[in-house]
Structures are given as structure tokens and as C-alpha cells.
């Protein structure tokens, strides 16, 4: 795992097999980052153009069916011996991001009546037991990745690493969000959750108002800023829910500029790859997660609306259905960021190391479901219906390749969790703040 990677669990499976780092938030030195950010005054964001939350609407038979298909994943890939789920179908590994996705899937499935309260309670108990049992990196915070059968700390090839490889603040933040939602909706779990978190050194995740990850480097441990545009703000909101000082990371104003893509001004990260040794994709994932799970703040709503609008505009201009996000793919390099803008190029498809793969751009199924829940436009309905044939016996496949229409048949926890969250949003609103 690179010391500059974001290491999130929803970037896994075949990526694990390849031993690749999964990075949307590459680390940079804290001193250099602070100097860079403090030298800027921040970009103007027109908050009056913010997205207005959708009103509750009735679920269709197609919605209910889609949610039931997504839940198949968590039945098929559940590890009863540990309480975890696999990040990707058939590969016994996962991170706190993946397990956070699983907990959100549980909350959504129970809220939709797909599983009954008793089954929900058993699964939550097993997951909390797993979180209590698993070893921590440096006895401080969860390791970046675990064997989902044994809960042993491993690397991204799923090889045992007894001392661990480091922690991801973003992965941990996603789990913290899910735990906070669980406590909010089921207060009886509160004492157990808080006892669990007393054993985690949460303060180590934040430094000078920004998220901080850790990476083992030989006998040393390196601590670096973590997160890029969208992801950083999502993680900051999650960490702040547990009292961490992530104020500087909560807004994108100081790290972004506007760039016109397909006639839409979209937010792009100023921290260029050449200077900060990081890919800097602007893509759907972190924006729709904020909306589905936490509910948008006005800044997040404004940025999300523009990220979505560029994708709709590309379809209008080219006829190509466009839904770009991060996804596992079923061939090398096995994980890609299909972006609105990345590393100096509109509509770039980039790997963690910055190589371009335009021929592997996919129409992302989870993005189609998420944007349809949040915006409910004719275009989102078209995008979602175009992927209706991606149903499998073990859940929803990840998407379809633009270039030739082939199905990207990787089946993952995160794709299927997002589908459940999206259908839950249609019926009840954000998981954190039910309507």
C-alpha cells in the first residue's frame, strides 16, 4: 500500500488481488498543505443555487425489487464466523469503509422492511462484536484492511500483517457515520457503541482541522493529510459528529476552483497531482453519499448539483448515458475513477497511479440509483432503467462499459449498499434525518 493512498474499503476485490492502493485522498505533508491553504482566500460558491431536497414519494414495484436484489449481496457474502461481509463477492477481505457500507445496508434494509427487526438485531450484534474483537493498528485505530473471516490485520493482497499497515481516516469516518446513525435510530445500542469507541483513539484522525491517516513505513509510522474534494468534506462531517475538530476540512472553498466541463462549472481540486502526488478526481461518489446518508448542507448541495448537471449535459450533447463514479472493474487495473474532471482532463478515467483508461469508462449503477433518488429527473430515470439487466443472483453488478456495452460484472458491497440507501432515501429521506 502506498504511503500516499486513501485506502478505502469500497475500492477492493480484484484490486486487493492486484495489491493495488485505492486512493482518492492521497496524503501530503501537513506543513506544505497548511501553507498552501492559508495562502488562499477561498472561492465563491453561489449557495442560492443549492439543490432542494426531494419530497417523499411512494416506492414503485421496481424500487422494492431493486432493494431486494441489493440485499442478496449481504446474504450471500456475509461471514457468520466473524460478523463482517466481503468487500467484493467471493474475496474474503474488507475495510472499515466496506463494513460501514454494510451497516448502512442493514439500516436501509430494516427501514424498508426487507429484513425484520429480529434479523436486524442479530446482524448488528454480530457486527458490533466483530468491531470489539478486531485488533487495532498501533492499538489506536482500525487497520486499513482485515481478513473478513478471521478479523486478522492484512494488506491489500489479504496477506497477514500482524502489526498492520496503517489506518484510513476516511474509512473510519464512514464507519463512524454509520455508528452515529445506528445510535440515533436505536438508542439502546448507544452505550455499547460508545464503549467501543472509547478504545479508539479518535483524536488521532484529525490534525489542525483536517483528516489525518497513518501508514507504516518500515519501522516508522507516517502521518499524512487525507482526502480530496468531496471525500474530504464527507469525512469531515462524519468525524465532526463525534466531536473531532475537522472544521478546516468541512468546506471545499479553500481547496477548489471552478472548471467548465460540458458547459457546466464544476468544482475541481486545486491540489494538483504534480505538486501533491495525488490523483484529484471530481466524481459522483462522495457527493451522493453526503445526500443519501447525512442530508446535504448548502455547500454540499451546490457542488453535488453541478457534478450531476455536467453528467446530464454530456448525455444531451453526445447521446451517451453518463454516470461516473469510482468502481471496481473486471479487468486490469481492476479499480478506476471515472470522473467529471481529473488530473487536468474532463471526463478522465484514471487509476490510482494516474494512468488513463478512457476505454474502460463505465456507466455506474450505484451512481444512477443515487442520483435518481436525489434528483428524480427524466434523465436519472433513463439512466437507471438502462441498467435494469445488471441484476444477478448475488446482487447488482457494478455497471456497463460505454465503449461496447459490455456489463462490468464485478459485484460489490458498496454498489449494493448504495442501491439500498437510494431506495431508502426515496421512501424516508436521509438515513441520519428521517422525514
C-alpha positions as CSV (number, residue, x, y, z in Angstrom):
1,X,0.0,0.0,0.0
2,X,1.4,3.4,-1.0
3,X,2.1,5.8,1.8
4,X,0.2,8.4,-0.3
5,X,-3.1,6.5,-0.8
6,X,-6.6,6.9,0.5
7,X,-7.0,3.2,1.2
8,X,-10.8,2.9,1.3
9,X,-12.5,-0.4,1.6
10,X,-15.0,0.2,-1.2
11,X,-12.1,0.0,-3.5
12,X,-11.4,-3.6,-3.2
13,X,-11.7,-7.2,-4.6
14,X,-9.8,-7.5,-7.7
15,X,-7.9,-4.5,-6.6
16,X,-7.0,-6.4,-3.5
17,X,-5.8,-9.3,-5.6
18,X,-3.6,-7.0,-7.6
19,X,-2.3,-5.5,-4.4
20,X,-3.1,-2.0,-5.5
21,X,-3.6,1.0,-3.3
22,X,-7.0,2.5,-3.6
23,X,-6.7,6.2,-3.4
24,X,-9.0,9.2,-3.7
25,X,-7.3,11.1,-1.0
26,X,-3.5,10.8,-1.3
27,X,-1.5,12.1,1.6
28,X,0.6,15.2,1.6
29,X,2.8,16.7,4.2
30,X,0.9,18.7,6.8
31,X,3.2,21.7,6.7
32,X,3.1,22.1,2.9
33,X,-0.7,21.7,2.9
34,X,-1.3,24.2,5.6
35,X,0.9,26.8,4.0
36,X,-0.8,26.2,0.6
37,X,-4.3,26.5,2.0
38,X,-3.7,29.5,4.3
39,X,-2.3,31.4,1.3
40,X,-5.7,31.4,-0.4
41,X,-8.8,33.3,0.4
42,X,-11.3,30.7,-0.9
43,X,-13.5,30.5,-4.0
44,X,-17.0,32.0,-4.2
45,X,-19.9,29.4,-4.1
46,X,-23.4,30.6,-5.0
47,X,-25.3,28.9,-2.3
48,X,-28.6,30.2,-3.6
49,X,-28.4,27.6,-6.4
50,X,-28.4,24.8,-3.9
51,X,-30.4,21.6,-4.6
52,X,-33.7,21.4,-2.9
53,X,-34.5,18.2,-1.1
54,X,-36.9,15.8,-2.8
55,X,-40.2,15.3,-1.2
56,X,-41.1,11.8,0.0
57,X,-42.6,9.7,-2.8
58,X,-44.1,6.3,-2.9
59,X,-41.9,3.3,-3.8
60,X,-42.7,1.6,-7.1
61,X,-42.6,-2.2,-7.5
62,X,-39.3,-1.6,-9.4
63,X,-37.9,0.2,-6.4
64,X,-38.8,-2.6,-4.0
65,X,-37.4,-5.2,-6.3
66,X,-34.2,-3.3,-6.7
67,X,-33.7,-3.1,-3.0
68,X,-34.4,-6.8,-2.5
69,X,-31.8,-7.7,-5.2
70,X,-29.3,-5.5,-3.5
71,X,-29.9,-7.2,-0.1
72,X,-29.0,-10.5,-1.8
73,X,-25.4,-9.4,-1.7
74,X,-25.4,-9.2,2.1
75,X,-27.0,-12.5,2.5
76,X,-24.6,-14.2,0.0
77,X,-21.4,-12.6,1.2
78,X,-21.9,-12.5,5.0
79,X,-19.3,-14.1,7.1
80,X,-21.1,-15.7,10.1
81,X,-17.8,-16.7,11.6
82,X,-16.7,-13.0,12.0
83,X,-19.8,-10.8,11.6
84,X,-18.2,-8.9,8.6
85,X,-19.1,-9.0,4.9
86,X,-16.7,-9.4,2.0
87,X,-15.9,-6.2,0.1
88,X,-16.3,-7.9,-3.2
89,X,-18.2,-11.2,-3.9
90,X,-16.0,-14.2,-3.1
91,X,-12.9,-12.4,-1.8
92,X,-12.6,-12.6,2.0
93,X,-11.3,-9.1,2.7
94,X,-12.7,-5.7,3.6
95,X,-12.1,-2.4,5.3
96,X,-14.0,-0.2,7.7
97,X,-15.4,1.6,4.7
98,X,-16.9,-1.7,3.5
99,X,-18.2,-2.6,6.9
100,X,-19.7,0.9,7.2
101,X,-21.4,0.3,3.9
102,X,-22.7,-3.0,5.3
103,X,-24.1,-1.2,8.4
104,X,-25.8,1.4,6.2
105,X,-27.3,-1.5,4.1
106,X,-28.6,-3.1,7.3
107,X,-30.2,0.2,8.4
108,X,-31.8,0.7,5.0
109,X,-33.0,-2.9,4.6
110,X,-34.6,-2.8,8.0
111,X,-36.1,0.6,7.3
112,X,-37.6,-0.7,4.1
113,X,-39.0,-3.9,5.7
114,X,-36.8,-6.2,3.8
115,X,-35.5,-7.7,7.0
116,X,-37.4,-7.8,10.2
117,X,-36.2,-6.2,13.5
118,X,-35.1,-9.5,14.9
119,X,-32.8,-10.3,12.0
120,X,-31.5,-6.7,12.0
121,X,-30.7,-7.0,15.7
122,X,-28.8,-10.3,15.3
123,X,-26.7,-8.9,12.4
124,X,-26.0,-5.6,14.3
125,X,-24.9,-7.6,17.4
126,X,-22.5,-9.7,15.3
127,X,-21.1,-6.6,13.6
128,X,-20.5,-4.8,16.9
129,X,-18.9,-7.9,18.3
130,X,-16.5,-8.0,15.3
131,X,-15.6,-4.3,15.9
132,X,-14.9,-5.1,19.5
133,X,-12.8,-8.1,18.7
134,X,-10.7,-6.9,15.8
135,X,-7.1,-5.8,16.6
136,X,-6.3,-2.1,16.1
137,X,-3.3,-0.6,14.3
138,X,-0.8,0.5,17.0
139,X,-3.6,-0.2,19.4
140,X,-5.1,3.1,18.3
141,X,-7.5,2.8,15.3
142,X,-8.7,0.1,12.9
143,X,-6.2,-1.2,10.4
144,X,-6.8,-0.3,6.8
145,X,-7.9,-3.8,5.9
146,X,-8.9,-7.1,7.6
147,X,-9.4,-10.7,6.6
148,X,-13.2,-10.9,6.7
149,X,-13.1,-14.5,8.0
150,X,-10.7,-14.2,10.9
151,X,-10.6,-10.4,11.5
152,X,-6.8,-10.6,11.2
153,X,-5.0,-7.4,10.1
154,X,-3.8,-7.9,6.5
155,X,-2.5,-6.0,3.5
156,X,-4.4,-5.4,0.2
157,X,-3.4,-8.9,-1.1
158,X,-5.0,-10.3,2.1
159,X,-1.7,-11.5,3.4
160,X,-1.4,-11.4,7.2
161,X,0.4,-8.4,8.6
162,X,0.4,-8.8,12.4
163,X,1.5,-5.2,13.0
164,X,-1.0,-3.8,10.5
165,X,-0.4,-1.4,7.6
166,X,-1.9,1.8,8.9
167,X,-5.3,3.5,9.2
168,X,-7.5,5.5,6.9
169,X,-9.3,8.4,8.4
170,X,-11.9,8.3,5.6
171,X,-12.6,4.6,6.1
172,X,-13.0,5.2,9.8
173,X,-15.2,8.2,9.2
174,X,-17.6,6.2,7.1
175,X,-18.0,3.7,9.9
176,X,-18.4,6.5,12.4
177,X,-21.2,7.9,10.4
178,X,-23.0,4.6,10.3
179,X,-22.5,4.0,14.0
180,X,-23.9,7.5,14.7
181,X,-26.9,6.8,12.6
182,X,-27.4,3.5,14.4
183,X,-27.2,5.1,17.8
184,X,-29.6,7.9,16.6
185,X,-32.2,5.4,15.4
186,X,-31.6,2.7,18.0
187,X,-30.6,4.5,21.2
188,X,-30.4,1.2,23.0
189,X,-27.2,0.5,21.2
190,X,-25.6,3.8,22.3
191,X,-23.8,2.5,25.5
192,X,-22.2,-0.3,23.6
193,X,-21.1,1.9,20.7
194,X,-19.6,4.5,23.0
195,X,-17.8,1.8,25.0
196,X,-16.3,0.5,21.7
197,X,-15.2,4.0,20.6
198,X,-13.5,4.7,24.0
199,X,-11.0,2.1,22.9
200,X,-10.3,4.0,19.6
201,X,-8.0,7.0,19.6
202,X,-10.4,9.1,17.5
203,X,-8.4,12.3,18.1
204,X,-5.5,10.8,16.1
205,X,-7.7,11.0,13.0
206,X,-7.7,14.9,12.9
207,X,-4.8,17.4,12.9
208,X,-5.2,21.2,12.6
209,X,-8.8,20.8,11.4
210,X,-8.1,18.2,8.7
211,X,-8.3,14.5,8.5
212,X,-5.2,12.5,9.1
213,X,-4.3,9.0,8.1
214,X,-1.4,6.7,9.1
215,X,0.9,4.5,7.1
216,X,3.5,2.0,8.3
217,X,6.8,2.6,6.5
218,X,9.3,0.0,7.7
219,X,9.7,0.6,11.4
220,X,8.2,4.1,11.2
221,X,4.6,5.3,11.0
222,X,3.9,8.3,8.8
223,X,1.0,10.6,9.4
224,X,-0.4,12.5,6.5
225,X,-3.4,14.6,5.5
226,X,-6.1,12.5,3.9
227,X,-8.9,13.3,1.5
228,X,-9.6,15.1,-1.8
229,X,-12.6,17.2,-2.9
230,X,-15.9,15.7,-1.9
231,X,-14.4,12.9,0.0
232,X,-12.6,15.2,2.4
233,X,-15.9,17.1,3.2
234,X,-17.8,13.9,3.6
235,X,-15.3,12.5,6.0
236,X,-15.1,15.8,7.9
237,X,-18.8,15.9,8.5
238,X,-18.7,12.3,9.8
239,X,-15.8,12.9,12.2
240,X,-17.4,16.1,13.5
241,X,-20.5,14.1,14.5
242,X,-18.2,12.5,17.2
243,X,-16.7,15.8,18.3
244,X,-13.5,15.8,16.3
245,X,-12.1,19.1,15.1
246,X,-12.3,18.8,11.3
247,X,-13.6,22.4,10.7
248,X,-11.0,23.2,8.0
249,X,-11.8,20.1,6.0
250,X,-15.6,20.7,6.2
251,X,-15.7,23.2,3.4
252,X,-14.2,22.9,0.0
253,X,-13.8,26.7,-0.5
254,X,-10.1,26.8,0.1
255,X,-9.1,23.8,-1.9
256,X,-11.2,24.2,-5.1
257,X,-11.8,26.2,-8.2
258,X,-14.4,26.1,-10.9
259,X,-13.7,24.5,-14.2
260,X,-16.1,24.3,-17.1
261,X,-17.0,20.8,-18.3
262,X,-19.6,20.3,-20.9
263,X,-20.8,23.9,-20.3
264,X,-21.2,23.4,-16.5
265,X,-18.9,25.0,-14.0
266,X,-17.8,22.0,-11.8
267,X,-15.7,22.0,-8.6
268,X,-12.2,20.7,-9.1
269,X,-9.4,20.2,-6.5
270,X,-6.6,22.8,-6.6
271,X,-4.1,20.3,-5.1
272,X,-2.7,19.1,-8.4
273,X,-1.2,15.7,-8.8
274,X,2.1,17.1,-9.9
275,X,2.6,19.0,-6.7
276,X,0.7,16.9,-4.2
277,X,1.4,13.4,-5.5
278,X,-2.3,12.5,-5.7
279,X,-5.0,11.9,-8.2
280,X,-7.7,14.5,-7.8
281,X,-10.9,13.2,-9.3
282,X,-14.2,15.1,-9.2
283,X,-16.8,12.3,-9.4
284,X,-20.2,11.3,-8.0
285,X,-19.4,9.1,-5.0
286,X,-18.7,11.5,-2.1
287,X,-21.4,13.9,-3.1
288,X,-24.2,11.5,-3.4
289,X,-23.2,9.8,-0.1
290,X,-23.5,13.1,1.7
291,X,-27.0,13.5,0.4
292,X,-28.2,9.9,1.0
293,X,-26.7,9.5,4.4
294,X,-26.4,12.8,6.1
295,X,-28.6,15.1,4.0
296,X,-26.9,18.0,2.2
297,X,-25.6,21.1,3.7
298,X,-25.9,24.1,1.3
299,X,-22.4,23.9,0.1
300,X,-22.5,20.2,-0.5
301,X,-25.9,20.6,-2.2
302,X,-24.5,23.2,-4.6
303,X,-21.4,21.2,-5.5
304,X,-23.4,18.0,-5.9
305,X,-25.9,19.7,-8.2
306,X,-23.1,20.8,-10.6
307,X,-21.4,17.4,-10.6
308,X,-24.7,15.8,-11.5
309,X,-25.6,18.5,-14.1
310,X,-22.4,18.0,-16.1
311,X,-23.2,14.3,-16.5
312,X,-26.7,15.1,-17.7
313,X,-25.3,17.7,-20.1
314,X,-22.8,15.2,-21.6
315,X,-25.7,12.9,-22.3
316,X,-27.6,15.7,-24.0
317,X,-24.6,16.7,-26.1
318,X,-23.4,13.2,-27.0
319,X,-26.3,10.8,-26.6
320,X,-24.1,8.7,-24.2
321,X,-25.7,7.9,-20.9
322,X,-23.1,9.2,-18.4
323,X,-23.0,8.2,-14.7
324,X,-19.4,8.4,-13.5
325,X,-18.0,7.3,-10.1
326,X,-15.4,5.1,-8.7
327,X,-15.9,1.4,-9.4
328,X,-14.2,-2.0,-9.4
329,X,-13.8,-3.2,-13.0
330,X,-13.4,-6.8,-14.2
331,X,-10.0,-6.4,-15.9
332,X,-6.8,-4.6,-15.2
333,X,-6.2,-2.3,-13.5
334,X,-9.3,-3.6,-11.6
335,X,-10.3,-0.3,-10.0
336,X,-10.9,3.1,-11.7
337,X,-12.1,6.5,-11.0
338,X,-14.5,7.6,-13.9
339,X,-14.6,11.3,-13.3
340,X,-16.2,14.5,-14.5
341,X,-12.7,16.0,-14.2
342,X,-9.4,14.6,-13.0
343,X,-5.7,15.5,-13.3
344,X,-6.2,18.2,-15.9
345,X,-8.7,16.5,-18.1
346,X,-12.5,16.5,-18.4
347,X,-14.1,13.0,-18.3
348,X,-10.8,11.4,-17.4
349,X,-10.8,7.7,-16.3
350,X,-7.8,7.3,-14.0
351,X,-6.2,4.6,-12.0
352,X,-4.7,5.2,-8.6
353,X,-1.3,5.9,-10.1
354,X,-2.8,8.4,-12.6
355,X,-2.8,6.3,-15.8
356,X,-5.7,7.0,-18.2
357,X,-8.2,4.3,-19.3
358,X,-10.8,6.1,-21.4
359,X,-11.8,2.8,-23.0
360,X,-12.9,1.5,-19.6
361,X,-15.3,4.3,-18.6
362,X,-18.4,2.7,-17.1
363,X,-22.0,3.8,-16.6
364,X,-22.0,3.3,-12.8
365,X,-25.1,1.6,-11.5
366,X,-24.8,3.0,-8.0
367,X,-24.4,6.5,-9.4
368,X,-27.6,6.0,-11.4
369,X,-29.6,4.9,-8.4
370,X,-28.2,7.5,-6.1
371,X,-28.7,10.5,-8.5
372,X,-32.2,9.2,-9.3
373,X,-33.1,9.2,-5.6
374,X,-31.6,12.6,-5.0
375,X,-32.8,14.4,-8.2
376,X,-35.6,12.3,-9.8
377,X,-35.2,13.7,-13.3
378,X,-36.2,12.2,-16.6
379,X,-32.5,11.7,-17.2
380,X,-31.9,9.8,-14.0
381,X,-34.9,7.6,-14.7
382,X,-33.5,6.8,-18.1
383,X,-30.0,6.0,-16.7
384,X,-31.4,3.8,-14.1
385,X,-33.7,1.9,-16.5
386,X,-30.8,1.4,-18.9
387,X,-29.1,-0.8,-16.3
388,X,-32.0,-2.9,-15.3
389,X,-30.4,-6.0,-16.8
390,X,-27.5,-5.9,-14.4
391,X,-29.3,-7.9,-11.8
392,X,-27.5,-11.1,-10.7
393,X,-28.3,-13.9,-8.3
394,X,-25.9,-12.3,-5.8
395,X,-26.9,-8.6,-6.1
396,X,-26.4,-5.9,-8.7
397,X,-23.3,-5.8,-11.0
398,X,-21.3,-2.6,-11.0
399,X,-22.1,-1.1,-14.4
400,X,-21.8,-1.1,-18.1
401,X,-18.8,-0.1,-20.3
402,X,-19.5,2.8,-22.5
403,X,-17.4,1.8,-25.5
404,X,-19.1,-1.5,-26.3
405,X,-22.0,-2.0,-23.8
406,X,-20.4,-5.0,-22.0
407,X,-21.5,-5.5,-18.4
408,X,-18.9,-4.8,-15.8
409,X,-19.9,-7.8,-13.8
410,X,-18.0,-7.2,-10.6
411,X,-20.5,-7.4,-7.6
412,X,-19.5,-5.4,-4.6
413,X,-20.8,-4.4,-1.1
414,X,-20.6,-0.7,-1.9
415,X,-22.7,-0.8,-5.1
416,X,-25.4,-2.8,-3.4
417,X,-25.3,-0.7,-0.2
418,X,-25.8,2.4,-2.3
419,X,-28.8,0.9,-4.0
420,X,-30.4,0.1,-0.7
421,X,-29.6,3.6,0.6
422,X,-31.0,5.2,-2.5
423,X,-34.3,3.3,-2.2
424,X,-34.5,4.1,1.5
425,X,-34.0,7.8,0.6
426,X,-36.9,7.8,-1.8
427,X,-39.2,6.5,0.9
428,X,-37.8,8.1,4.0
429,X,-35.1,10.7,3.2
430,X,-31.5,10.7,4.5
431,X,-30.6,7.9,6.9
432,X,-29.4,10.4,9.5
433,X,-32.5,12.6,9.4
434,X,-35.6,10.7,8.5
435,X,-38.6,12.6,7.1
